[in-house]
Amino acid sequence: MTRDSAHLVIPSLLPVPSLDGARRILVIQPHYDDADIAAGGTLATLADSGAAIRYCTVLDDLVGVIDETLSDEDAAASLLRDQRAAAAIIGVNELTHLGFPDAGNWSRFDVRPHLFREIRDFRPDVIFTADPWLSVEAHRDHWEVGSVAAEAAILFGIPKLPSSSASVDAAWRTAPPFDLRAVVFFYTDEPNTLSPIDGTWDRKSAAVSEYRAQFSAEELPQLVTTLDAKAAQVARVGVGAGRLPAGTTRAEALKVIDPRTLHGAR
């Protein structure tokens, strides 16, 4: 037996899936703005290529609404207006909401059946979610949603685990099987895929600028400026490493994996 203090990285036997040709994309996000902030340029590109996209927002976002005079009902309506406007810009076809408490007390075992329903109903070939294994992330909403989404991606096909909808389960049991071929993690510090977004940056920035319920008029331009700087940094690193074409000025960093790598070493 050979011993060494250095760590080795053993790559997966399974190749990194390509997002080219993605037809049905389910985005499972903690909050209503996360996917657009982290991967809006990529999702707009995929929408332009013909993919149908559904955003499933797990939490109700009420804690983040900056106007404290609003009732919960009015705050929820404001959030929905923001999200619908942003979705139209990105090219998102459907929005669903699970309504679990933002920054609150919720269990993954309560959320998971709803995610089974989303997957069995929408039949995605690609799922996007937050990376639960980001090395530094203090917000439980992010890593817990990413974790339960990843688990749902490998367990949804087990009939003994019911979803939150008996009718969806009945239809799923009799429908032809579908191939979930990729899980894409955004908010990641271990990317294996760099996605150029020069052609969709303007739409990403416009979509993010719609999130007025949670960001003030001063904060939104600062957020867009920060995202622009990050996209430029990713592009510089990618071009320098030969991972992106010369001349790319903005990109997003993603971790794209075969779902089979989510359970045991493959």
Order of alpha helices (4+ residues) and beta strands (2+ residues): beta-alpha-beta-alpha-beta-alpha-beta-alpha-alpha-beta-beta-alpha-alpha-beta
